[in-house]
């Protein structure tokens, strides 16, 4: 079986995708030269020639090099550009592993990313169709955030993989606190495993003692202040959050909150009620009762704008363009205007 040259990773579970890239990098790094053999490009600014140059470069003291392209299709708008882009992919040498990272599911163009979570596209995205035609040198993986009961199962599997165990009711409790945020869940699981020292199963009392319930409440209040355009209150709550938790964890929880609001707002705009929000978004009823009125403070258009802005900030943080704490303060000030 041949080794893939093009890896297509897509979905809204960014933690899972990041882990996939990290594992690939570790697998390729047989000589400790990962930094010298890794290139990261952003499709919003990089040209196809930049991609050709990065992919065509020879690895340094290694068999293969890694190229990660985020927002891969931002510069591919016309049929002619699509043909050129596919031509580049078909010429990726065996000495390069090219990762095309999409931060939303690749679905048929008639479906948006939220609809993709609720039904299967009738036909493949054109890039997926191309990859299936070249299966001998491509790898495709989609990663969707787990919702509802799936999150509790994700937590149990994560802890089991780490060599620990957790009581089912404790997993349910933790899932209700972190929602579908797998990055936050992983952080909480690591913290809980360290607390019990892998010597016994994690129980509900452990989750109640250590998990992020108070932080979650403060994130809710902060987002509420943003919706009411109460900038000073939002910044004050943000500073309290940053005193309690690491900036990246706070950012992840804010992204999760706005994602839930976006999904809830879509259900409400379709004529749904709080029970529909719980069922379609995949959240406990007590969470839906809190989320639904908060979603009413924002229009769907405003939430879509905010969410995509958060994704841009996430990319800037990952690329080192801005520190997470600075990004949070700037973002909070801007959104409360």
ZADO-1210 file (C-alpha; in nm, 4 decimals, padded with zeros to 6 digits):
<atoms>
<atom x="00.0000" y="00.0000" z="00.0000" code="UNK" pos="1"/>
<atom x="00.1474" y="00.3357" z="-00.1048" code="UNK" pos="2"/>
<atom x="00.2040" y="00.6219" z="00.1383" code="UNK" pos="3"/>
<atom x="-00.0375" y="00.9158" z="00.0985" code="UNK" pos="4"/>
<atom x="00.0988" y="01.2446" z="-00.0327" code="UNK" pos="5"/>
<atom x="-00.2188" y="01.4485" z="00.0254" code="UNK" pos="6"/>
<atom x="-00.4046" y="01.4397" z="00.3571" code="UNK" pos="7"/>
<atom x="-00.7492" y="01.6043" z="00.3639" code="UNK" pos="8"/>
<atom x="-00.8560" y="01.6806" z="00.7217" code="UNK" pos="9"/>
<atom x="-01.1908" y="01.8523" z="00.7651" code="UNK" pos="10"/>
<atom x="-01.4489" y="01.9212" z="01.0343" code="UNK" pos="11"/>
<atom x="-01.5302" y="02.1423" z="01.3317" code="UNK" pos="12"/>
<atom x="-01.3456" y="01.9294" z="01.5895" code="UNK" pos="13"/>
<atom x="-01.0255" y="02.1301" z="01.5646" code="UNK" pos="14"/>
<atom x="-00.8675" y="01.9520" z="01.8609" code="UNK" pos="15"/>
<atom x="-00.8988" y="01.6162" z="01.6838" code="UNK" pos="16"/>
<atom x="-00.7547" y="01.7592" z="01.3619" code="UNK" pos="17"/>
<atom x="-00.4647" y="01.9166" z="01.5505" code="UNK" pos="18"/>
<atom x="-00.3904" y="01.5810" z="01.7149" code="UNK" pos="19"/>
<atom x="-00.3908" y="01.4139" z="01.3730" code="UNK" pos="20"/>
<atom x="-00.1391" y="01.6654" z="01.2382" code="UNK" pos="21"/>
<atom x="00.0785" y="01.6262" z="01.5471" code="UNK" pos="22"/>
<atom x="00.0811" y="01.2472" z="01.5148" code="UNK" pos="23"/>
<atom x="00.1702" y="01.2743" z="01.1458" code="UNK" pos="24"/>
<atom x="00.4534" y="01.5139" z="01.2256" code="UNK" pos="25"/>
<atom x="00.5878" y="01.2796" z="01.4938" code="UNK" pos="26"/>
<atom x="00.5702" y="00.9863" z="01.2532" code="UNK" pos="27"/>
<atom x="00.7673" y="01.1762" z="00.9885" code="UNK" pos="28"/>
<atom x="01.0224" y="01.3147" z="01.2350" code="UNK" pos="29"/>
<atom x="01.2591" y="01.0181" z="01.2548" code="UNK" pos="30"/>
<atom x="01.5740" y="01.2313" z="01.2853" code="UNK" pos="31"/>
<atom x="01.4614" y="01.5123" z="01.5168" code="UNK" pos="32"/>
<atom x="01.4364" y="01.7609" z="01.2297" code="UNK" pos="33"/>
<atom x="01.0646" y="01.8441" z="01.2498" code="UNK" pos="34"/>
<atom x="01.1088" y="02.2219" z="01.2665" code="UNK" pos="35"/>
<atom x="01.3333" y="02.2267" z="00.9603" code="UNK" pos="36"/>
<atom x="01.1013" y="01.9993" z="00.7644" code="UNK" pos="37"/>
<atom x="00.7660" y="02.1616" z="00.8410" code="UNK" pos="38"/>
<atom x="00.6075" y="02.4495" z="00.6485" code="UNK" pos="39"/>
<atom x="00.2737" y="02.6085" z="00.7400" code="UNK" pos="40"/>
<atom x="00.0824" y="02.8117" z="00.4809" code="UNK" pos="41"/>
<atom x="-00.2441" y="03.0054" z="00.4982" code="UNK" pos="42"/>
<atom x="-00.4552" y="02.9796" z="00.1834" code="UNK" pos="43"/>
<atom x="-00.5925" y="03.3293" z="00.2429" code="UNK" pos="44"/>
<atom x="-00.2512" y="03.4794" z="00.1692" code="UNK" pos="45"/>
<atom x="-00.0343" y="03.2065" z="00.0137" code="UNK" pos="46"/>
<atom x="-00.0352" y="03.1633" z="-00.3641" code="UNK" pos="47"/>
<atom x="-00.0350" y="02.8399" z="-00.5599" code="UNK" pos="48"/>
<atom x="00.3278" y="02.9103" z="-00.6409" code="UNK" pos="49"/>
<atom x="00.4015" y="02.9270" z="-00.2671" code="UNK" pos="50"/>
<atom x="00.2376" y="02.5853" z="-00.2358" code="UNK" pos="51"/>
<atom x="00.4412" y="02.4488" z="-00.5279" code="UNK" pos="52"/>
<atom x="00.7645" y="02.5789" z="-00.3762" code="UNK" pos="53"/>
<atom x="00.6948" y="02.4433" z="-00.0281" code="UNK" pos="54"/>
<atom x="00.5799" y="02.1049" z="-00.1566" code="UNK" pos="55"/>
<atom x="00.8667" y="02.0690" z="-00.4001" code="UNK" pos="56"/>
<atom x="01.1424" y="02.1444" z="-00.1496" code="UNK" pos="57"/>
<atom x="01.3567" y="01.8475" z="-00.0520" code="UNK" pos="58"/>
<atom x="01.3495" y="01.7301" z="00.3115" code="UNK" pos="59"/>
<atom x="01.6576" y="01.8008" z="00.5248" code="UNK" pos="60"/>
<atom x="01.8162" y="01.4860" z="00.6691" code="UNK" pos="61"/>
<atom x="01.4811" y="01.3080" z="00.6559" code="UNK" pos="62"/>
<atom x="01.2787" y="01.0963" z="00.4162" code="UNK" pos="63"/>
<atom x="00.9796" y="01.3305" z="00.3978" code="UNK" pos="64"/>
<atom x="00.8732" y="01.6825" z="00.4885" code="UNK" pos="65"/>
<atom x="00.5383" y="01.8169" z="00.6106" code="UNK" pos="66"/>
<atom x="00.3411" y="02.1040" z="00.4551" code="UNK" pos="67"/>
<atom x="00.0212" y="02.2179" z="00.6298" code="UNK" pos="68"/>
<atom x="-00.2143" y="02.4419" z="00.4297" code="UNK" pos="69"/>
<atom x="-00.5046" y="02.5991" z="00.6198" code="UNK" pos="70"/>
<atom x="-00.8005" y="02.7606" z="00.4386" code="UNK" pos="71"/>
<atom x="-00.6910" y="02.5647" z="00.1292" code="UNK" pos="72"/>
<atom x="-00.9633" y="02.6788" z="-00.1099" code="UNK" pos="73"/>
<atom x="-00.9835" y="03.0488" z="-00.0254" code="UNK" pos="74"/>
<atom x="-00.7974" y="03.1297" z="-00.3461" code="UNK" pos="75"/>
<atom x="-00.9748" y="02.8658" z="-00.5558" code="UNK" pos="76"/>
<atom x="-01.2938" y="03.0265" z="-00.6872" code="UNK" pos="77"/>
<atom x="-01.3227" y="02.9532" z="-01.0592" code="UNK" pos="78"/>
<atom x="-01.3203" y="02.6278" z="-01.2614" code="UNK" pos="79"/>
<atom x="-00.9835" y="02.7309" z="-01.4034" code="UNK" pos="80"/>
<atom x="-00.8364" y="02.7841" z="-01.0551" code="UNK" pos="81"/>
<atom x="-00.9821" y="02.4509" z="-00.9443" code="UNK" pos="82"/>
<atom x="-00.8131" y="02.2729" z="-01.2358" code="UNK" pos="83"/>
<atom x="-00.4800" y="02.4392" z="-01.1546" code="UNK" pos="84"/>
<atom x="-00.5125" y="02.3531" z="-00.7850" code="UNK" pos="85"/>
<atom x="-00.5821" y="01.9868" z="-00.8587" code="UNK" pos="86"/>
<atom x="-00.2866" y="01.9857" z="-01.0962" code="UNK" pos="87"/>
<atom x="-00.0633" y="02.0981" z="-00.8090" code="UNK" pos="88"/>
<atom x="-00.2003" y="01.8212" z="-00.5862" code="UNK" pos="89"/>
<atom x="-00.1371" y="01.5582" z="-00.8531" code="UNK" pos="90"/>
<atom x="00.2291" y="01.6615" z="-00.8670" code="UNK" pos="91"/>
<atom x="00.3029" y="01.6502" z="-00.4933" code="UNK" pos="92"/>
<atom x="00.6212" y="01.4400" z="-00.4669" code="UNK" pos="93"/>
<atom x="00.6488" y="01.1309" z="-00.2482" code="UNK" pos="94"/>
<atom x="00.8965" y="01.3192" z="-00.0295" code="UNK" pos="95"/>
<atom x="00.6197" y="01.5566" z="00.0867" code="UNK" pos="96"/>
<atom x="00.3145" y="01.5013" z="00.3044" code="UNK" pos="97"/>
<atom x="00.0698" y="01.7826" z="00.2261" code="UNK" pos="98"/>
<atom x="-00.2081" y="01.8398" z="00.4797" code="UNK" pos="99"/>
<atom x="-00.5121" y="02.0354" z="00.3598" code="UNK" pos="100"/>
<atom x="-00.6797" y="02.1538" z="00.6802" code="UNK" pos="101"/>
<atom x="-01.0437" y="02.2645" z="00.6595" code="UNK" pos="102"/>
<atom x="-01.1955" y="02.3976" z="00.9830" code="UNK" pos="103"/>
<atom x="-01.5484" y="02.3093" z="00.8686" code="UNK" pos="104"/>
<atom x="-01.6908" y="01.9877" z="00.7206" code="UNK" pos="105"/>
<atom x="-01.6448" y="01.9513" z="00.3469" code="UNK" pos="106"/>
<atom x="-02.0004" y="01.8988" z="00.2275" code="UNK" pos="107"/>
<atom x="-02.1839" y="01.9461" z="-00.0994" code="UNK" pos="108"/>
<atom x="-02.2068" y="02.3170" z="-00.1819" code="UNK" pos="109"/>
<atom x="-02.5819" y="02.3099" z="-00.1203" code="UNK" pos="110"/>
<atom x="-02.5261" y="02.2414" z="00.2496" code="UNK" pos="111"/>
<atom x="-02.3821" y="02.4672" z="00.5167" code="UNK" pos="112"/>
<atom x="-02.1648" y="02.3342" z="00.7976" code="UNK" pos="113"/>
<atom x="-02.4503" y="02.3243" z="01.0495" code="UNK" pos="114"/>
<atom x="-02.6747" y="02.1241" z="00.8165" code="UNK" pos="115"/>
<atom x="-02.3880" y="01.8829" z="00.7596" code="UNK" pos="116"/>
<atom x="-02.4131" y="01.7798" z="01.1237" code="UNK" pos="117"/>
<atom x="-02.7728" y="01.6666" z="01.0753" code="UNK" pos="118"/>
<atom x="-02.7764" y="01.4965" z="00.7371" code="UNK" pos="119"/>
<atom x="-02.5444" y="01.3348" z="00.4882" code="UNK" pos="120"/>
<atom x="-02.4654" y="01.5242" z="00.1658" code="UNK" pos="121"/>
<atom x="-02.6143" y="01.3751" z="-00.1486" code="UNK" pos="122"/>
<atom x="-02.2835" y="01.3999" z="-00.3299" code="UNK" pos="123"/>
<atom x="-01.9201" y="01.4505" z="-00.2422" code="UNK" pos="124"/>
<atom x="-01.7471" y="01.7863" z="-00.2397" code="UNK" pos="125"/>
<atom x="-01.5433" y="01.8097" z="-00.5604" code="UNK" pos="126"/>
<atom x="-01.2156" y="01.7814" z="-00.3670" code="UNK" pos="127"/>
<atom x="-01.3353" y="01.4687" z="-00.1863" code="UNK" pos="128"/>
<atom x="-01.4461" y="01.3239" z="-00.5206" code="UNK" pos="129"/>
<atom x="-01.0978" y="01.3919" z="-00.6637" code="UNK" pos="130"/>
<atom x="-00.9342" y="01.2313" z="-00.3602" code="UNK" pos="131"/>
<atom x="-01.1442" y="00.9169" z="-00.3955" code="UNK" pos="132"/>
<atom x="-01.0340" y="00.8908" z="-00.7591" code="UNK" pos="133"/>
<atom x="-00.6717" y="00.9083" z="-00.6382" code="UNK" pos="134"/>
<atom x="-00.7139" y="00.6908" z="-00.3294" code="UNK" pos="135"/>
<atom x="-00.3701" y="00.5340" z="-00.3698" code="UNK" pos="136"/>
<atom x="-00.2039" y="00.8635" z="-00.2694" code="UNK" pos="137"/>
<atom x="-00.4669" y="01.0454" z="-00.0625" code="UNK" pos="138"/>
<atom x="-00.6020" y="01.0218" z="00.2916" code="UNK" pos="139"/>
<atom x="-00.9365" y="01.1673" z="00.4024" code="UNK" pos="140"/>
<atom x="-01.0556" y="01.2181" z="00.7583" code="UNK" pos="141"/>
<atom x="-01.3523" y="01.4155" z="00.8875" code="UNK" pos="142"/>
<atom x="-01.3879" y="01.5106" z="01.2543" code="UNK" pos="143"/>
<atom x="-01.7160" y="01.6459" z="01.3882" code="UNK" pos="144"/>
<atom x="-01.7602" y="01.7657" z="01.7443" code="UNK" pos="145"/>
<atom x="-01.9461" y="01.5065" z="01.9525" code="UNK" pos="146"/>
<atom x="-02.2903" y="01.6177" z="02.0666" code="UNK" pos="147"/>
<atom x="-02.5197" y="01.5046" z="02.3467" code="UNK" pos="148"/>
<atom x="-02.4496" y="01.1523" z="02.4747" code="UNK" pos="149"/>
<atom x="-02.1599" y="01.1171" z="02.2308" code="UNK" pos="150"/>
<atom x="-01.9582" y="01.3642" z="02.4403" code="UNK" pos="151"/>
<atom x="-01.9827" y="01.1456" z="02.7509" code="UNK" pos="152"/>
<atom x="-01.8650" y="00.8476" z="02.5445" code="UNK" pos="153"/>
<atom x="-01.5774" y="01.0595" z="02.4085" code="UNK" pos="154"/>
<atom x="-01.4714" y="01.1450" z="02.7648" code="UNK" pos="155"/>
<atom x="-01.4821" y="00.7802" z="02.8725" code="UNK" pos="156"/>
<atom x="-01.2763" y="00.6741" z="02.5692" code="UNK" pos="157"/>
<atom x="-01.0205" y="00.9525" z="02.6222" code="UNK" pos="158"/>
<atom x="-00.9674" y="00.8611" z="02.9874" code="UNK" pos="159"/>
<atom x="-00.9510" y="00.4899" z="02.9064" code="UNK" pos="160"/>
<atom x="-00.6853" y="00.5599" z="02.6404" code="UNK" pos="161"/>
<atom x="-00.4827" y="00.7504" z="02.9016" code="UNK" pos="162"/>
<atom x="-00.4950" y="00.4515" z="03.1365" code="UNK" pos="163"/>
<atom x="-00.7625" y="00.5754" z="03.3768" code="UNK" pos="164"/>
<atom x="-01.1325" y="00.5227" z="03.4347" code="UNK" pos="165"/>
<atom x="-01.4357" y="00.7394" z="03.5086" code="UNK" pos="166"/>
<atom x="-01.7789" y="00.6588" z="03.6457" code="UNK" pos="167"/>
<atom x="-02.0570" y="00.6980" z="03.3845" code="UNK" pos="168"/>
<atom x="-02.2420" y="00.9610" z="03.5896" code="UNK" pos="169"/>
<atom x="-01.9175" y="01.1566" z="03.6301" code="UNK" pos="170"/>
<atom x="-01.8644" y="01.1452" z="03.2525" code="UNK" pos="171"/>
<atom x="-02.2199" y="01.2730" z="03.2009" code="UNK" pos="172"/>
<atom x="-02.1592" y="01.5555" z="03.4467" code="UNK" pos="173"/>
<atom x="-01.8337" y="01.6605" z="03.2820" code="UNK" pos="174"/>
<atom x="-01.9978" y="01.6451" z="02.9386" code="UNK" pos="175"/>
<atom x="-02.2708" y="01.8822" z="03.0562" code="UNK" pos="176"/>
<atom x="-02.0030" y="02.1301" z="03.1669" code="UNK" pos="177"/>
<atom x="-01.7810" y="02.1288" z="02.8583" code="UNK" pos="178"/>
<atom x="-02.0530" y="02.0756" z="02.5967" code="UNK" pos="179"/>
<atom x="-01.8946" y="01.9568" z="02.2725" code="UNK" pos="180"/>
<atom x="-01.5595" y="02.1312" z="02.3282" code="UNK" pos="181"/>
<atom x="-01.3170" y="01.8407" z="02.2971" code="UNK" pos="182"/>
<atom x="-01.0130" y="02.0563" z="02.3750" code="UNK" pos="183"/>
<atom x="-01.1660" y="02.1721" z="02.7041" code="UNK" pos="184"/>
<atom x="-01.2755" y="01.8145" z="02.7780" code="UNK" pos="185"/>
<atom x="-00.9227" y="01.6847" z="02.7209" code="UNK" pos="186"/>
<atom x="-00.7802" y="01.9500" z="02.9550" code="UNK" pos="187"/>
<atom x="-01.0340" y="01.8646" z="03.2258" code="UNK" pos="188"/>
<atom x="-00.9721" y="01.4912" z="03.1864" code="UNK" pos="189"/>
<atom x="-00.5969" y="01.5404" z="03.2259" code="UNK" pos="190"/>
<atom x="-00.6566" y="01.7493" z="03.5383" code="UNK" pos="191"/>
<atom x="-00.8917" y="01.4909" z="03.6895" code="UNK" pos="192"/>
<atom x="-00.6557" y="01.2026" z="03.6116" code="UNK" pos="193"/>
<atom x="-00.3717" y="01.3859" z="03.7829" code="UNK" pos="194"/>
<atom x="-00.5954" y="01.4491" z="04.0853" code="UNK" pos="195"/>
<atom x="-00.6891" y="01.0814" z="04.1335" code="UNK" pos="196"/>
<atom x="-00.3349" y="00.9813" z="04.0314" code="UNK" pos="197"/>
<atom x="-00.4753" y="00.7002" z="03.8139" code="UNK" pos="198"/>
<atom x="-00.5324" y="00.5081" z="04.1399" code="UNK" pos="199"/>
<atom x="-00.9132" y="00.5001" z="04.1301" code="UNK" pos="200"/>
<atom x="-01.2036" y="00.5877" z="03.8989" code="UNK" pos="201"/>
<atom x="-01.2984" y="00.9544" z="03.8650" code="UNK" pos="202"/>
<atom x="-01.6253" y="01.0178" z="04.0518" code="UNK" pos="203"/>
<atom x="-01.8875" y="01.2934" z="04.0392" code="UNK" pos="204"/>
<atom x="-01.7421" y="01.4558" z="04.3522" code="UNK" pos="205"/>
<atom x="-01.4079" y="01.4915" z="04.1720" code="UNK" pos="206"/>
<atom x="-01.5729" y="01.6604" z="03.8751" code="UNK" pos="207"/>
<atom x="-01.7712" y="01.8878" z="04.1059" code="UNK" pos="208"/>
<atom x="-01.4519" y="01.9839" z="04.2895" code="UNK" pos="209"/>
<atom x="-01.2181" y="02.0423" z="03.9961" code="UNK" pos="210"/>
<atom x="-01.4101" y="02.1004" z="03.6740" code="UNK" pos="211"/>
<atom x="-01.4923" y="02.4300" z="03.5085" code="UNK" pos="212"/>
<atom x="-01.8546" y="02.4830" z="03.6159" code="UNK" pos="213"/>
<atom x="-01.7902" y="02.8232" z="03.7756" code="UNK" pos="214"/>
<atom x="-01.5854" y="02.9288" z="03.4758" code="UNK" pos="215"/>
<atom x="-01.8660" y="02.8169" z="03.2451" code="UNK" pos="216"/>
<atom x="-02.1114" y="03.0348" z="03.4358" code="UNK" pos="217"/>
<atom x="-01.8793" y="03.3345" z="03.4075" code="UNK" pos="218"/>
<atom x="-01.8381" y="03.2756" z="03.0330" code="UNK" pos="219"/>
<atom x="-02.2176" y="03.2757" z="03.0030" code="UNK" pos="220"/>
<atom x="-02.2399" y="03.6050" z="03.1948" code="UNK" pos="221"/>
<atom x="-01.9620" y="03.7574" z="02.9858" code="UNK" pos="222"/>
<atom x="-02.1334" y="03.6654" z="02.6578" code="UNK" pos="223"/>
<atom x="-02.4589" y="03.8010" z="02.8007" code="UNK" pos="224"/>
<atom x="-02.2807" y="04.1312" z="02.8659" code="UNK" pos="225"/>
<atom x="-02.1506" y="04.1336" z="02.5078" code="UNK" pos="226"/>
<atom x="-02.5044" y="04.0835" z="02.3789" code="UNK" pos="227"/>
<atom x="-02.6214" y="04.3777" z="02.5895" code="UNK" pos="228"/>
<atom x="-02.3260" y="04.5892" z="02.4651" code="UNK" pos="229"/>
<atom x="-02.2006" y="04.6253" z="02.8247" code="UNK" pos="230"/>
<atom x="-01.8331" y="04.6543" z="02.7412" code="UNK" pos="231"/>
<atom x="-01.6977" y="04.7337" z="03.0874" code="UNK" pos="232"/>
<atom x="-01.8835" y="04.4442" z="03.2469" code="UNK" pos="233"/>
<atom x="-01.7685" y="04.2062" z="02.9724" code="UNK" pos="234"/>
<atom x="-01.4033" y="04.3069" z="03.0195" code="UNK" pos="235"/>
<atom x="-01.4322" y="04.2779" z="03.3981" code="UNK" pos="236"/>
<atom x="-01.5734" y="03.9266" z="03.3664" code="UNK" pos="237"/>
<atom x="-01.3026" y="03.8389" z="03.1142" code="UNK" pos="238"/>
<atom x="-01.0316" y="03.9463" z="03.3585" code="UNK" pos="239"/>
<atom x="-01.1919" y="03.7311" z="03.6280" code="UNK" pos="240"/>
<atom x="-01.1908" y="03.4361" z="03.3908" code="UNK" pos="241"/>
<atom x="-00.8234" y="03.4899" z="03.3067" code="UNK" pos="242"/>
<atom x="-00.7389" y="03.4879" z="03.6773" code="UNK" pos="243"/>
<atom x="-00.9033" y="03.1446" z="03.7096" code="UNK" pos="244"/>
<atom x="-00.8060" y="02.9682" z="03.3871" code="UNK" pos="245"/>
<atom x="-00.5426" y="02.9672" z="03.1136" code="UNK" pos="246"/>
<atom x="-00.6180" y="03.2072" z="02.8244" code="UNK" pos="247"/>
<atom x="-00.6432" y="02.9256" z="02.5685" code="UNK" pos="248"/>
<atom x="-00.9007" y="02.7423" z="02.7799" code="UNK" pos="249"/>
<atom x="-01.1039" y="03.0616" z="02.8244" code="UNK" pos="250"/>
<atom x="-01.0887" y="03.1273" z="02.4507" code="UNK" pos="251"/>
<atom x="-01.2045" y="02.7738" z="02.3753" code="UNK" pos="252"/>
<atom x="-01.5010" y="02.8113" z="02.6091" code="UNK" pos="253"/>
<atom x="-01.6009" y="03.1422" z="02.4495" code="UNK" pos="254"/>
<atom x="-01.5834" y="02.9808" z="02.1035" code="UNK" pos="255"/>
<atom x="-01.7971" y="02.6957" z="02.2320" code="UNK" pos="256"/>
<atom x="-02.0548" y="02.9369" z="02.3790" code="UNK" pos="257"/>
<atom x="-02.0934" y="03.1308" z="02.0542" code="UNK" pos="258"/>
<atom x="-02.1095" y="02.8082" z="01.8558" code="UNK" pos="259"/>
<atom x="-02.4006" y="02.6901" z="02.0725" code="UNK" pos="260"/>
<atom x="-02.5699" y="03.0286" z="02.0333" code="UNK" pos="261"/>
<atom x="-02.5300" y="03.0093" z="01.6559" code="UNK" pos="262"/>
<atom x="-02.6833" y="02.6634" z="01.6399" code="UNK" pos="263"/>
<atom x="-02.9652" y="02.7625" z="01.8770" code="UNK" pos="264"/>
<atom x="-03.0396" y="03.0803" z="01.6806" code="UNK" pos="265"/>
<atom x="-03.0728" y="02.8789" z="01.3609" code="UNK" pos="266"/>
<atom x="-03.3265" y="02.6470" z="01.5274" code="UNK" pos="267"/>
<atom x="-03.5205" y="02.9454" z="01.6632" code="UNK" pos="268"/>
<atom x="-03.5244" y="03.1155" z="01.3231" code="UNK" pos="269"/>
<atom x="-03.6736" y="02.7956" z="01.1804" code="UNK" pos="270"/>
<atom x="-03.9604" y="02.8288" z="01.4281" code="UNK" pos="271"/>
<atom x="-03.8247" y="02.5931" z="01.6931" code="UNK" pos="272"/>
<atom x="-03.8688" y="02.6177" z="02.0694" code="UNK" pos="273"/>
<atom x="-03.6399" y="02.5362" z="02.3622" code="UNK" pos="274"/>
<atom x="-03.7099" y="02.1614" z="02.3373" code="UNK" pos="275"/>
<atom x="-03.6167" y="02.1733" z="01.9671" code="UNK" pos="276"/>
<atom x="-03.2908" y="02.3491" z="02.0559" code="UNK" pos="277"/>
<atom x="-03.2070" y="02.0723" z="02.3043" code="UNK" pos="278"/>
<atom x="-03.2894" y="01.7959" z="02.0561" code="UNK" pos="279"/>
<atom x="-03.1334" y="01.9403" z="01.7395" code="UNK" pos="280"/>
<atom x="-02.8202" y="02.0937" z="01.8907" code="UNK" pos="281"/>
<atom x="-02.7661" y="01.7944" z="02.1194" code="UNK" pos="282"/>
<atom x="-02.7542" y="01.9524" z="02.4646" code="UNK" pos="283"/>
<atom x="-02.9170" y="01.8814" z="02.8022" code="UNK" pos="284"/>
<atom x="-03.2490" y="02.0593" z="02.8574" code="UNK" pos="285"/>
<atom x="-03.1141" y="02.2702" z="03.1437" code="UNK" pos="286"/>
<atom x="-02.8433" y="02.4050" z="02.9117" code="UNK" pos="287"/>
<atom x="-03.0978" y="02.4712" z="02.6351" code="UNK" pos="288"/>
<atom x="-03.3119" y="02.6723" z="02.8780" code="UNK" pos="289"/>
<atom x="-03.0152" y="02.9033" z="02.9411" code="UNK" pos="290"/>
<atom x="-02.8884" y="02.9179" z="02.5838" code="UNK" pos="291"/>
<atom x="-03.2230" y="02.9895" z="02.4147" code="UNK" pos="292"/>
<atom x="-03.2962" y="03.3328" z="02.5674" code="UNK" pos="293"/>
<atom x="-02.9323" y="03.4356" z="02.5276" code="UNK" pos="294"/>
<atom x="-02.9458" y="03.3463" z="02.1576" code="UNK" pos="295"/>
<atom x="-03.2379" y="03.5870" z="02.1308" code="UNK" pos="296"/>
<atom x="-03.0012" y="03.8759" z="02.2045" code="UNK" pos="297"/>
<atom x="-02.8233" y="03.8221" z="01.8712" code="UNK" pos="298"/>
<atom x="-02.9335" y="03.7940" z="01.5098" code="UNK" pos="299"/>
<atom x="-02.8216" y="03.4904" z="01.3112" code="UNK" pos="300"/>
<atom x="-02.6123" y="03.7158" z="01.0873" code="UNK" pos="301"/>
<atom x="-02.4375" y="03.8711" z="01.3887" code="UNK" pos="302"/>
<atom x="-02.3592" y="03.5297" z="01.5367" code="UNK" pos="303"/>
<atom x="-02.2204" y="03.4016" z="01.2059" code="UNK" pos="304"/>
<atom x="-01.9962" y="03.7082" z="01.1829" code="UNK" pos="305"/>
<atom x="-01.8754" y="03.6664" z="01.5414" code="UNK" pos="306"/>
<atom x="-01.8126" y="03.2939" z="01.5005" code="UNK" pos="307"/>
<atom x="-01.6065" y="03.3342" z="01.1852" code="UNK" pos="308"/>
<atom x="-01.4150" y="03.6152" z="01.3532" code="UNK" pos="309"/>
<atom x="-01.3393" y="03.3768" z="01.6405" code="UNK" pos="310"/>
<atom x="-01.2081" y="03.1207" z="01.3907" code="UNK" pos="311"/>
<atom x="-00.9781" y="03.3867" z="01.2439" code="UNK" pos="312"/>
<atom x="-00.8517" y="03.4742" z="01.5925" code="UNK" pos="313"/>
<atom x="-00.7981" y="03.1046" z="01.6633" code="UNK" pos="314"/>
<atom x="-00.5823" y="03.0795" z="01.3515" code="UNK" pos="315"/>
<atom x="-00.3848" y="03.3903" z="01.4536" code="UNK" pos="316"/>
<atom x="-00.3203" y="03.2448" z="01.7997" code="UNK" pos="317"/>
<atom x="-00.2084" y="02.9096" z="01.6574" code="UNK" pos="318"/>
<atom x="00.0273" y="03.0769" z="01.4105" code="UNK" pos="319"/>
<atom x="00.1814" y="03.2934" z="01.6836" code="UNK" pos="320"/>
<atom x="00.0616" y="03.6227" z="01.5355" code="UNK" pos="321"/>
<atom x="-00.0978" y="03.7252" z="01.8665" code="UNK" pos="322"/>
<atom x="-00.1008" y="03.6065" z="02.2280" code="UNK" pos="323"/>
<atom x="-00.4262" y="03.4480" z="02.3454" code="UNK" pos="324"/>
<atom x="-00.4785" y="03.6918" z="02.6348" code="UNK" pos="325"/>
<atom x="-00.4210" y="03.9959" z="02.4122" code="UNK" pos="326"/>
<atom x="-00.6558" y="03.8542" z="02.1494" code="UNK" pos="327"/>
<atom x="-00.9274" y="03.8012" z="02.4107" code="UNK" pos="328"/>
<atom x="-00.9081" y="04.1583" z="02.5369" code="UNK" pos="329"/>
<atom x="-00.9109" y="04.3092" z="02.1872" code="UNK" pos="330"/>
<atom x="-01.1941" y="04.0822" z="02.0769" code="UNK" pos="331"/>
<atom x="-01.4073" y="04.1565" z="02.3834" code="UNK" pos="332"/>
<atom x="-01.3658" y="04.5302" z="02.3397" code="UNK" pos="333"/>
<atom x="-01.4552" y="04.5083" z="01.9700" code="UNK" pos="334"/>
<atom x="-01.7614" y="04.2858" z="02.0147" code="UNK" pos="335"/>
<atom x="-01.9098" y="04.4992" z="02.2915" code="UNK" pos="336"/>
<atom x="-01.9221" y="04.8147" z="02.0780" code="UNK" pos="337"/>
</atoms>
